[in-house]
Every structure is written in structure tokens, then in C-alpha cells.
Amino acid sequence: MLSTDQVEQFKTDGYLRGGRVLSDEQIEALREEMARVVRDRDNPDAAQPVLCHNFTGNPDTPVWQVVNIWEASEPFHQLIFHPTIAEEMAQLTGASTLRIWHDQIQYKPAATGGVNMWHQDAPLWPILAPMTEVSAWVALDDVAPDNGCMSMVPGSHRWGNQIAFLNALSGWDAMPAEFEDKPVEVRPCPVQKGEVHYHHALTWHGSPANTSARPRRAIALHFMTDETRYVASGEHVMKPFVEVADGEVMQGQHFPVVWEKP
Ligand SMILES: O=C(O)CCC(=O)C(=O)O
């Protein structure tokens, strides 16, 4: 459970480092499952996630992205219901119901793992409204700037949809010191393995390349609240799994309830 000060900090910054939520044994089991699912990606006899690919498209700077590993792996299925994460997510969103929107492994191999450029999540999810989702990012390795920990721009969740501005940045180090007369501060967010880190869907964030000799494995759990509705005009890899009509509250077997107010 988060303290009142932590919830206030999240409202101010748009992100928050939580506490440890996984034991060493759980971390090891999830690492093995991640490796198995990536290895089995072309195996027709293995349950498959929604997506499993190197999203940079460049084999020299790979970032392995696995979407909805929870549908391919029982330990990851259990993770989406993690009681501490669900309870803290409810505190941060004020929701009375939480559903999983999707999950997402981002694995940056040692020495070669590429950049995840500056972005906001919500504009990349145009089949959802309003843009109020919150994500829980769980580290499966100790992460620091040298192996590609995330960086956040505090307060940027209050600046609206600025994805066009972020997409126009020429590279990871191109973030200006000011945006529309507001100071822009880039804060690296180191996290220990087994810890959770929360961010709002409009917070500017991304992660640099992994230049270290250590892998950087992590899973983001993206959640929806009882106010999240379907926008049929948008496109997203999860769109084929939506079972509700345009404008309806999101629900369905691929978006299970993970927490309800007692
Ligand atoms: O893992 C990363 O480097 C980025 C993850 C991310 O963008 C997210 O969880 O929204």
C-alpha cells in the first residue's frame, strides 16, 4: 500500500518508484518463462502471445517486445493479478474496477539492446479514451542508465498529447531544456530487480540503449479503469480482441478484471 505522500508525488510527477513486489524465486521463474516464450515463438504447439518481435527492426540493436505474454505463460498470467500492484494501482487511479489492457515485455540484450525513444503511451493507444491509464513496470534485472533504465520527464503528464513533438525529436539525447516555456528535466529512474515503477499514460518517457554487459529485462502491465472506453476509429495490435461496441466501457475475455473495490 502506498502512503498519502507517495500518491501525491505520483500526481505531481506523473510517475513513482514503488517497492519490491517479487521474490528472487519469482524473478527467476519469470526470466525463464520469458526466454521460453521468445524461444517458442514459431512453435505451433506452444501457446503464443499477441506479438513477439524485435521492435527496432534492426538485429544489431534489438529490443524484444512481447505483448500479452500473460496469455502464453501461467506465471505471467498470475502476475497481472498481483495484489500489491493492483491495490496500489487502485490508489493511483481512484478506480473501482481495474482491467488489464495488455502487458508488454521489453528486453534489451546486454551490449546491443537498442533505444526506446521518447513517447507518451496514451497517444499510441488510440482505441482507448480518456487518456488516464496508468502502467506498472516491473524490473526483472537491476536497471540503471548504463543498461537502459527508463527516464521520465516529471510533470509532463499535465501537458496534454504531445506525441507529435516527441516523435520529431532527432534522437535520445535531443530533449530540449524547455517546452512551451516550461522547464524540461530528464530524470533517469533506476529500479532494482523485483521492484515496481508506476507511470501515467501521458508522462513523457523512454529508455536509452543497453551499453552494459548485463541484460535489461522488464515487464510493463498496462491497466484500464472503469472509465476506459473503446474508440473504434483507432488502430492498435489489441483491436482484433475487442468485443465491445464503439464508445462502450472496455471489457471482454482478453481484458480480464484484476481488481474490484471490496
Ligand atoms: O521498457 C521500456 O524501456 C519502456 C517501457 C514503456 O515505454 C512503457 O512501459 O510504457
The ligand as a Tripos MOL2 file, in Angstrom:
@<TRIPOS>MOLECULE
LIG
   10     9     1     0     0
SMALL
NO_CHARGES

@<TRIPOS>ATOM
      1 O1         10.7690   -0.6860  -21.0080 O.co2     1 LIG1
      2 C1         10.9910    0.3930  -21.5630 C.2       1 LIG1
      3 O2         12.1140    0.7750  -21.8040 O.co2     1 LIG1
      4 C2          9.8590    1.3130  -21.9300 C.3       1 LIG1
      5 C3          8.5540    0.8160  -21.4480 C.3       1 LIG1
      6 C4          7.4440    1.7340  -21.7610 C.2       1 LIG1
      7 O3          7.5270    2.5770  -22.6070 O.2       1 LIG1
      8 C5          6.2090    1.5950  -21.0020 C.2       1 LIG1
      9 O4          6.1120    0.7280  -20.1320 O.co2     1 LIG1
     10 O5          5.2700    2.3660  -21.2540 O.co2     1 LIG1
@<TRIPOS>BOND
     1     1     2 2
     2     2     3 1
     3     2     4 1
     4     4     5 1
     5     5     6 1
     6     6     7 2
     7     6     8 1
     8     8     9 2
     9     8    10 1
@<TRIPOS>SUBSTRUCTURE
     1 LIG1         1 GROUP 0 **** ****
